Amino acid sequence: MKNSRLIQGVRLLIIAAFLAAPGLLAQQALGPGGESGARYEITVSKDVMVPMRDGVRLATDIYRPVLNGAPVAGKFPVILERTPYNKNGIEEWARYFVSRGYVAVGQDTRGRYGSEGRWRPHRDDVNDGYDTAKWIGEQPWSNGNIGTVGTSYPGGTQHALALSNPPSLKAMIPVDAMSDYGRYGIRHNGAFELRWMNWIFNIGLPDGTREGRDPATRQALITLGEQVREYARSLPLRRGTTPLRLAPDYEAWLVEAMNHGDNDEFWKDMGASVIDHLDEYKDVPVYLVGGWYDSWGLQTANLNYVELSKAKKGPIRLIMGPWTHGGQTQSFAGEAEFGPEAALDFNAFRQRWFDRWLKGIQNGVDRGPPVRIFVMGGGDGRRTPEGRVFVGGTGGMSPNGRWLAPRPRPITCSPRARFLLKSRLGHRRRSRRRVIFSTRAIPSRLSAGTFLRRESSCSVARRSSAAGGSSGCARTRARFQRGMTSWCFRRRLSTGTSK
């Protein structure tokens, strides 16, 4: 009798607990792939002004789960994006994740759109990111687990946040992220990349700035952007000599950036130089996403992944696909079509990572391979209905979420390509050259978008040395990597043929 009453009492307590938290059952529902499958409605609080340590307030939007017309009580994991491109742009991914049991937070970075303060790219994002994460962790709707998303500049704000080592940061997915820009990206081995002049003239300005709110100033800045080529041809840029003086923060940064050729403290301490601050970088699970046709792919794959995977427990993961900047959901790049396997279901991809590290769902994503790549080539060159050339590729996404690892295969170059290779290496011996595709090879920025390595590079070094060329395996690899841009690779490998 007593046992039956005890059991009945326990049942009543369990029922009461679920009635007190109506979203709990839905929150724990799982989809067929082990992903959280809750379906909430959404409410958004716009332009919440979050204070930073110096009193500057940053405009923040908060998307929360709703059931039966009311915000769901309880605490949820949070996904954060900090962006200079207008926080209104997060709505698409916010709705996806909030309906599945997350809170989404979008914030305008300092000096941009609705936020107060002055704009200094990434330089304030270390402290501002920490203060924002701390604020989120103190809110009643937060369970203290924060994941981050964002592409390009917002990818850089993720790295800046990691450098601040905030207590609530638990997982990250930086995509095509700005980083290490004193080495590559803004300065390229010392040379200034003029696209950043265009970024200031036409992307940073006039939208999102205080100056752009004045109609006359806005029109002057628009006209300035239309003339960016003329200003580029008349460099150097001097303060106060162009209409850029109407936006002093942007003028000051551009002039300063053009005056620092070396990877000095200006670049190292700008806010997102990962490999110059590895010790400060928080050790959390990080999934680095890059594209063969993206200008930040070198930093993503060759610098950040290599160094973080050695220095951190993470886990640190990398995926490289045939994508242009931010093109992870597309199966093509320009006129090249790679097939449907090349496109990611990007929200589902990110959800698996966050479900594992923010919700503790054992979906197996942590047991996958550390590096996944898509190797382009093998198509028949036909025109698709959209008018693109079918290049094809291998390494497509398999049903269990893993990309298939392609096996190395030899390719024999044409006689002209062999001649070009021999002349590049500094010797004239006639022989057939074989190049091997390998996921463990020296990364090379070729249009084929694959990792390449030279077979028997040491023997080539010895022959090259005997012919008066450079000696040593390392130097030979470097010369080989720089030199292999012959049309054998630009034309033959892009279609998978070996004539």
Secondary structure, DSSP 8 states (H G I E B T S, - for coil): -HHHHHHHHHHHHHHHHHHHSTTHHHHH-B-TTS-B----EEEEEEEEEEE-TTS-EEEEEEEEEEETTEE--S-EEEEEEEESS-GGGGHHHHHHHHTTT-EEEEEE-TTSTT--S---TTTTHHHHHHHHHHHHHTSTTEEEEEEE--BSHHHHHHHHHHHH--TTEEEE--BS----TTTTTSEETTEE-THHHHIIIIIISSTTSSGGGSHHHHHHHHHHHHTHHHHHHT-S--TTSSGGGGSHHHHHHHHHHHT--SS-HHHHTSS--STT-TTTS----EEEEEETT-TTHIIIIIIIIHHHHHH--S-EEEEEES--TT-TT-SEETTEE--GGGS--HHHHHHHHHHHHHS----SGGGS-SEEE-EE------B-TTS-EE--EE--B-TTS-B------EEE--HHHHHHHHHHHT-------EEEEEEEEEE---TT--EEEETTHHHHHHHHHHTT---SHHHHHHHHHHH--SHIIIIIIHHT---
